[in-house]
Amino acid sequence: IEVKSSDEETTALLSPLDDPITRAATSAERAVSRGLGGSCQVPLAAYAEVRRDRLWLRALVGNAKTGSYVEAEAEGPIANPENLASRVVEQLTELGALRLLAA
């Protein structure tokens, strides 16, 4: 659920629905997409889950025409999903993700 940052009343009403674990996972997944210029037209996937009090993130970038793909994963503290996503994006980039996306 998105709420305008200036709408304090609605934010307060919805705050019980905010789960920090879910927020960390979705933040990591979205950061991968942002880091690779993701959109509905980009063949990429990212999935984060908590394992033993750590956030585990897997991501994949593919080329729909050739079937080629690269994948990466990392784990880190739940409190820092953006850093975890940066590490995964860096791995994907080193493996040739940008080349796949440009093809």
Stockholm file with secondary structure:
# STOCKHOLM 1.0

chainA/1-103         IEVKSSDEETTALLSPLDDPITRAATSAERAVSRGLGGSCQVPLAAYAEVRRDRLWLRALVGNAKTGSYVEAEAEGPIANPENLASRVVEQLTELGALRLLAA
#=GR chainA/1-103 SS CCCCTTCHHHHHHHGGGCCHHHHHHHHHHHHHHHHTTCCTTSCEEEEEEEETTEEEEEEEEECTTTCCEEEEEEEECTTCHHHHHHHHHHHHHHTTHHHHHHC
#=GC SS_cons         CCCCTTCHHHHHHHGGGCCHHHHHHHHHHHHHHHHTTCCTTSCEEEEEEEETTEEEEEEEEECTTTCCEEEEEEEECTTCHHHHHHHHHHHHHHTTHHHHHHC
//
